[in-house]
Amino acid sequence: MSESQATRRSELPGRYDRGLLLAALGLIGLGVVMVASSSIPVADSQHKGSFYFVVRHLVFLALGTGLAITAMRLELEKIERHSGVVLLAGFALLLAVFVPGLGMRINGALRWIHLGISGFQPVEAFKLLLIAYLSSYLVRHRESVQRNFFGVIKPIAVAGVGVVLLLVQPDFGSAALVGATTVGLIWLGGARMRNLVFLGLPMMPVMAWAAMYAEYRIKRLTSFRDPFLDPFGDGYQLAQALIAVGRGEWFGVGLGGSVQKLFYLPEAHTDFILAVLAEELGLFGIVLVLGLFAWLCGRGLLLGARAVQRGLYFQGYVAFGISLCIALQAIVSIGVNLGVLPTKGLTLPLISSGGSSVMMTCAMIGVLLRVSYELTREEAQSAESTNARVHAGVWE
């Protein structure tokens, strides 16, 4: 009897979080509109056809949707059991960019691997794979991480290897994002802040050296202080972005009415798409974007907290890591566009035109939805078990 009841409980369906899905769809829809608006002048200037980047964006969204659906149907326990293989796959992807004939050097950076019809940026997949490994580690060594200094060293060291490989490419922005996500996830896993600070102090000079090592990074920092000191030189990109934001005022100049995207603002459909959005939709558009990201990442963090409370530690830590990663990247991208942070080559998740970034962010959303499914299934199982005990007590 107990075996049949257990089987029946395991077959209870879960539910995907509608709020999370709606927030993601809102960002995706807004992204398609803004990519269409901001990329047409660029596509025309390159003689690729007006809607080249829009069609490309939609193709990668379709591929990302396929990855998301696959993730939504995959039991997370399988990923947890093979976390070591997952980590090795992540490092293999990062090392693949250094393989002659496979790695692609673009604008002096070796960050892509050639897949025939398109390039793929391995760091986008590495972020998700690293989160899966760290979540598994936090489950297996939860007490050690929470109580001992040495329990924190291994996950920091593992992430540190990835950071070093990213700095060699070089990709300082992604390296900083991976490091910040790792520290945030380990802290949410219960590690003491003093241990994280103690480990982080030696890394600060290293990151400072990496930030100042290349001349173009120094120029980014100096132009960030006042881009209008050299508005036609080092401060050009940020100055044009701030002009676009200023022109938008409260409700923007109207969709499609941006002047800055007409060859004034570089990377208008990728890194600086928010500046075009601010010009066309105004402060209202910026608040809308901030609200959607807050909704998406807030729901993800809430799912993580509920999962941990239910004893689904791996699912909870995965939700924490993904939510932190998306939130931090969005904060940096928005901060760069508004002149709050120095210029970094990070796209705005689900909104900027992109390939691997769009695909892997969709995959992350699929994993979050899977967490919500397994969480609600566990809650339904607990509720049925409680009802069964209550009924058994009544009949007795």
Sequence and secondary structure as in RCSB ss.txt:
>XXXX:A:sequence
MSESQATRRSELPGRYDRGLLLAALGLIGLGVVMVASSSIPVADSQHKGSFYFVVRHLVFLALGTGLAITAMRLE
LEKIERHSGVVLLAGFALLLAVFVPGLGMRINGALRWIHLGISGFQPVEAFKLLLIAYLSSYLVRHRESVQRNFF
GVIKPIAVAGVGVVLLLVQPDFGSAALVGATTVGLIWLGGARMRNLVFLGLPMMPVMAWAAMYAEYRIKRLTSFR
DPFLDPFGDGYQLAQALIAVGRGEWFGVGLGGSVQKLFYLPEAHTDFILAVLAEELGLFGIVLVLGLFAWLCGRG
LLLGARAVQRGLYFQGYVAFGISLCIALQAIVSIGVNLGVLPTKGLTLPLISSGGSSVMMTCAMIGVLLRVSYEL
TREEAQSAESTNARVHAGVWE
>XXXX:A:secstr
 HHHHHHHHHT      HHHHHHHHHHHHHHHHHHHHHHHHHHHHTTS TTHHHHHHHHHHHHHHHHHHHHHTS 
HHHHHHTHHHHHHHHHHHHHHTTSTTTEEEETTEEEEEE SSSEE HHHHHHHHHHHHHHHHHHHTHHHHHH SH
HHHHHHHHHHHHHHHHHHTT HHHHHHHHHHHHHHHHHTT  HHHHHHHHTTHHHHHHHHHHHSHHHHHHHHHHH
 GGGSTTTTTHHHHHHHHHHHHHTTT S TT  STTTTTSTTTTTTTHHHHHHHHHHHHHHHHHHHHHHHHHHHH
HHHHHHHHHTT HHHHHHHHHHHHHHHHHHHHHHHHHTTSS       TTTS  SHHHHHHHHHHHHHHHHHHHH
HHHHHHHHHHHHHHHHHHHH 
